[in-house]
Amino acid sequence: MEEEKQKKRNVRPVEKSKLPGITLVVLSVLVLALLYVGYDYLTDEPGDTSEVTNADSDREVVSLDVYNEPSQVDVNSGNVPVPGGAAPAAKAKTGDSKDTKEEPAPPASSPTDGMAYTHSVTAGETLFSIATRYNLTVETLKALNPSVKDNAGVKAGQKMNVRIKAVHTVGPGDILRVVGNKYGVSVDLIMRANNKAKNHAARGEKLVIPFAEKK
């Protein structure tokens, strides 16, 4: 009996937690605060928008005043004022067309690239045919030969100066297509410069390589 009484005496009383009650009170206060704030927001009267409307209307009036300024044109200078107060651009004065003089075209200059070559004129050749053979213009050919003014100055056996790209000595396997690819010149231009009727070149033959573009 004494042991049972001692056990009952040593049993710790169960304390009830007060946390749920505190939590409930805090939640209730928060709900009431939210309801109060929401009520004030819903019952708040809209502010006076007259000031905003007046400000917008004033801005529109100013913009209309700027763009509705009467345009004033200076008859003497032909200047037109730019909206917004910007300074008008001055009109450039052009001189009288009668006073302008056309400058003479500069004389044709001969090409300086490539290499010099001497052409022996044969019977029936003209300035045009010789220039075409070496892919030159007639003006360039005349510039290279100042003493020759026209076809009357071209005579058989005469030596004329021309410009070419290079002189190629044909080696083993050097067909015209290979030579043309090496210098970037078409086979037709090589055949014409060397007065060839067939696409053939002999080993050891010296081929005149003209310019790829007319000079």
Secondary structure, 3 states (H helix, E strand, C coil): CHHHHHHHHHCCCCCCCCHHHHHHHHHHHHHHHHHHHHHHHHHCCCCCCHHHHHHHHHHHHHHHHHHCCCCCCCCCCCCCCECCCECCCCCCCCCCCCCCCCCCCCCCCCCCCCEEEEEECCCCCCHHHHHHHCCCCHHHHHHHCCCCCCHHHCCCCCEEEEEECEEEECCCCCCHHHHHHHHCCCHHHHHHHCCCCCCCCCCCCEEEECCCCCC
